[in-house]
Amino acid sequence: MEGRYDTPKVKERLAQLQFFLLLNEQQQMEFAAHVNFRELRKGEKLQQLGKDYGGCIHLITKGLVSIRKYSVNGERIASLPLGVDDFCSFEYIVGEGVSNYEIMTLTPVSIAAVPVQFFKKLIGSNQAALEFIISGTRTILGDMLNHRSIFALSRPRIRVITFLLYLSKKAGDPSEDGSRPVPEWLTQTELALMAGTTRETVCATFKALQQDGGLVTEGKRLRLGMAFYEKYKVSV
């Protein structure tokens, strides 16, 4: 579903974006006048971004997507979850090369699109917004290197555990008991895809972690408990 809204409603939808809040009032009004929205269901692929890039740049206002890249022989060489405040930095880095990535929604997603030339002019006249994009690109490039380092691990179970640790650290701060939440969107199937292994391996790894007390259930949520950090000698 696509659409445009009147300026107050647009500003309300964009107010959760740190990037938007860095703009001055006049720039926010101009941004609101240029934006189009798109709503996507969980599991949809975004195949048109490369074709659209010459005209638009996209900002996620709600939800998460998975960015995947494959080698020429079909092996996955990068996998990264991105969402509010960081997807636009990724698209800004790769430009038209975004079409070389497979992009799939991990949750229901709302996307705001603005003309790319307008976006470039906007950040060119707002130092804080430009620094925000640059900072985001540095973080994403670091994340990509981390993911490639994880892929280099030879044992599938260790890749699963390392991805689980990495993604949980990004999901939120530890609770008072030191445990961390496993992201709600991170299914065993998605974790298997990210770690380059099978769902059976992920399932076996989860069972082993649960037996050791490293993976605990809290209602319908999973958390990495202190036993996990003690066993693998990593900081909370």
C-alpha positions as CSV (number, residue, x, y, z in Angstrom):
1,M,0.0,0.0,0.0
2,E,1.3,3.4,-0.9
3,G,0.1,6.9,-0.1
4,R,0.7,10.5,0.8
5,Y,-0.8,12.3,3.8
6,D,-1.3,15.8,4.9
7,T,1.7,17.5,6.6
8,P,0.7,17.1,10.3
9,K,0.1,13.3,9.9
10,V,3.4,12.9,8.0
11,K,5.3,14.7,10.7
12,E,3.6,12.5,13.3
13,R,4.7,9.4,11.4
14,L,8.3,10.6,11.0
15,A,8.7,12.0,14.5
16,Q,10.2,8.7,15.7
17,L,13.1,9.0,13.2
18,Q,16.2,10.5,14.8
19,F,17.2,11.7,11.3
20,F,13.9,13.7,10.9
21,L,14.3,15.3,14.4
22,L,17.7,16.7,13.4
23,L,16.1,18.8,10.6
24,N,15.0,22.3,11.3
25,E,11.3,23.2,11.1
26,Q,11.5,24.4,7.5
27,Q,13.4,21.3,6.4
28,Q,10.8,19.1,8.2
29,M,8.1,20.8,6.3
30,E,9.9,20.3,3.0
31,F,10.6,16.7,3.8
32,A,6.9,16.1,4.7
33,A,5.9,17.6,1.4
34,H,8.1,15.2,-0.6
35,V,7.6,11.9,1.2
36,N,5.6,8.9,0.1
37,F,4.8,5.9,2.4
38,R,4.7,2.2,1.6
39,E,3.5,-0.6,3.9
40,L,4.9,-4.1,3.6
41,R,3.9,-7.4,5.2
42,K,6.3,-9.7,7.0
43,G,8.2,-11.9,4.5
44,E,7.9,-9.6,1.5
45,K,10.9,-9.0,-0.7
46,L,12.0,-5.5,-1.7
47,Q,13.2,-6.2,-5.2
48,Q,12.6,-2.7,-6.7
49,L,14.9,-0.6,-4.6
50,G,17.8,-0.8,-7.1
51,K,15.6,0.4,-9.9
52,D,14.0,3.0,-7.7
53,Y,17.3,4.4,-6.3
54,G,17.9,6.9,-9.1
55,G,14.6,8.6,-8.0
56,C,14.2,7.8,-4.3
57,I,15.9,7.0,-1.0
58,H,14.1,5.0,1.6
59,L,13.8,5.3,5.4
60,I,12.2,2.6,7.5
61,T,9.8,4.2,10.0
62,K,8.7,0.9,11.6
63,G,10.0,-2.7,11.5
64,L,13.1,-4.6,10.4
65,V,14.4,-6.0,7.2
66,S,17.1,-8.5,6.5
67,I,19.9,-7.5,4.1
68,R,21.6,-10.5,2.4
69,K,24.3,-10.7,-0.2
70,Y,25.5,-13.8,-2.1
71,S,28.7,-14.7,-3.9
72,V,28.6,-15.6,-7.6
73,N,28.3,-19.3,-6.8
74,G,25.4,-18.7,-4.5
75,E,27.1,-18.7,-1.1
76,R,25.9,-16.1,1.4
77,I,28.7,-13.6,2.2
78,A,26.8,-11.0,4.2
79,S,23.6,-10.9,6.3
80,L,22.4,-8.0,8.3
81,P,19.2,-6.9,10.1
82,L,18.4,-3.2,9.6
83,G,15.6,-1.0,10.7
84,V,14.6,2.5,11.9
85,D,17.4,5.0,11.6
86,D,20.0,2.8,9.9
87,F,18.5,1.4,6.7
88,C,18.8,4.8,5.0
89,S,22.5,4.9,5.8
90,F,22.9,1.5,4.2
91,E,21.1,2.5,1.0
92,Y,23.1,5.8,1.0
93,I,26.4,3.8,1.1
94,V,25.6,1.3,-1.7
95,G,23.5,3.5,-4.0
96,E,22.3,1.7,-7.1
97,G,24.3,-1.3,-5.8
98,V,21.4,-2.0,-3.4
99,S,20.0,-4.2,-6.2
100,N,22.8,-6.6,-5.6
101,Y,21.3,-7.4,-2.2
102,E,18.3,-9.5,-1.3
103,I,16.1,-7.5,1.1
104,M,13.3,-9.2,3.0
105,T,11.0,-7.9,5.7
106,L,11.5,-9.6,9.1
107,T,8.4,-7.9,10.5
108,P,5.6,-5.7,9.1
109,V,7.5,-2.6,7.7
110,S,6.6,1.0,7.0
111,I,8.9,2.8,4.5
112,A,9.1,6.5,3.8
113,A,10.6,7.4,0.3
114,V,11.9,10.8,-0.8
115,P,13.6,11.9,-4.0
116,V,17.3,11.1,-3.7
117,Q,18.4,14.5,-5.1
118,F,16.2,16.2,-2.5
119,F,17.7,14.0,0.2
120,K,21.3,14.8,-0.9
121,K,20.6,18.5,-0.9
122,L,19.0,18.2,2.5
123,I,21.9,16.6,4.2
124,G,24.3,18.8,2.3
125,S,22.7,21.8,4.1
126,N,22.4,20.2,7.6
127,Q,25.6,19.2,9.3
128,A,23.9,17.3,12.1
129,A,21.9,15.2,9.6
130,L,25.0,14.6,7.5
131,E,27.0,13.4,10.5
132,F,24.1,11.1,11.5
133,I,24.3,9.4,8.1
134,I,28.1,9.2,8.2
135,S,27.9,7.7,11.7
136,G,25.3,5.2,10.5
137,T,27.5,4.1,7.6
138,R,30.5,3.5,9.9
139,T,28.3,1.3,12.2
140,I,26.9,-0.7,9.3
141,L,30.3,-1.2,7.7
142,G,31.6,-2.5,11.1
143,D,28.5,-4.8,11.4
144,M,29.2,-6.2,8.0
145,L,32.8,-6.9,8.9
146,N,31.6,-8.6,12.1
147,H,29.1,-10.8,10.2
148,R,31.8,-11.8,7.7
149,S,34.1,-12.7,10.6
150,I,31.3,-14.9,12.0
151,F,30.8,-16.6,8.7
152,A,34.5,-17.5,8.7
153,L,34.0,-19.7,11.8
154,S,34.2,-23.3,10.7
155,R,31.8,-24.9,13.2
156,P,28.1,-24.3,12.4
157,R,27.0,-24.4,16.1
158,I,29.6,-21.8,17.1
159,R,28.3,-19.6,14.2
160,V,24.8,-19.9,15.6
161,I,25.9,-19.1,19.2
162,T,28.0,-16.1,18.0
163,F,25.1,-14.7,15.9
164,L,22.8,-15.2,18.9
165,L,25.1,-13.2,21.1
166,Y,25.7,-10.5,18.5
167,L,22.0,-9.9,17.7
168,S,20.9,-10.1,21.4
169,K,23.4,-7.3,22.2
170,K,21.8,-5.2,19.6
171,A,18.3,-6.0,20.8
172,G,18.4,-4.2,24.1
173,D,20.2,-3.5,27.4
174,P,20.7,-6.3,29.9
175,S,18.1,-6.7,32.7
176,E,19.1,-6.4,36.3
177,D,20.0,-10.1,36.4
178,G,22.3,-9.7,33.4
179,S,20.2,-11.5,30.9
180,R,19.5,-10.2,27.4
181,P,16.5,-10.6,25.2
182,V,16.6,-12.6,22.0
183,P,15.0,-10.4,19.3
184,E,11.3,-11.4,18.8
185,W,11.8,-11.5,15.0
186,L,14.7,-13.9,15.2
187,T,13.1,-17.3,14.3
188,Q,15.2,-20.5,14.2
189,T,14.8,-20.4,10.4
190,E,16.1,-16.9,10.1
191,L,19.0,-17.6,12.4
192,A,19.9,-20.7,10.3
193,L,19.9,-18.5,7.2
194,M,22.1,-15.9,8.8
195,A,24.5,-18.5,10.2
196,G,24.7,-20.4,7.0
197,T,23.5,-23.7,8.5
198,T,20.3,-25.7,8.9
199,R,17.3,-25.2,11.1
200,E,18.1,-28.6,12.7
201,T,21.5,-27.3,13.8
202,V,19.9,-24.2,15.3
203,C,17.3,-26.4,17.1
204,A,19.9,-28.7,18.5
205,T,22.0,-25.6,19.7
206,F,19.0,-24.1,21.4
207,K,18.2,-27.3,23.2
208,A,21.8,-27.6,24.4
209,L,21.8,-24.0,25.6
210,Q,18.5,-24.5,27.4
211,Q,19.8,-27.6,29.2
212,D,22.8,-25.5,30.4
213,G,20.7,-22.6,31.5
214,G,22.2,-20.3,28.9
215,L,18.9,-19.8,27.1
216,V,15.9,-19.2,29.3
217,T,12.2,-18.7,28.6
218,E,10.4,-15.7,30.0
219,G,6.7,-15.9,29.0
220,K,6.8,-16.1,25.3
221,R,10.3,-14.5,25.0
222,L,13.7,-16.1,25.0
223,R,16.6,-14.6,26.9
224,L,20.3,-15.3,27.1
225,G,21.0,-15.9,30.8
226,M,24.1,-15.3,32.8
227,A,25.1,-18.9,32.4
228,F,25.6,-18.2,28.7
229,Y,28.0,-15.4,29.3
230,E,29.9,-17.4,31.9
231,K,30.2,-20.4,29.7
232,Y,31.5,-18.5,26.6
233,K,33.5,-16.0,28.6
234,V,31.9,-12.9,27.1
235,S,30.9,-9.7,28.8
236,V,27.2,-8.7,29.2
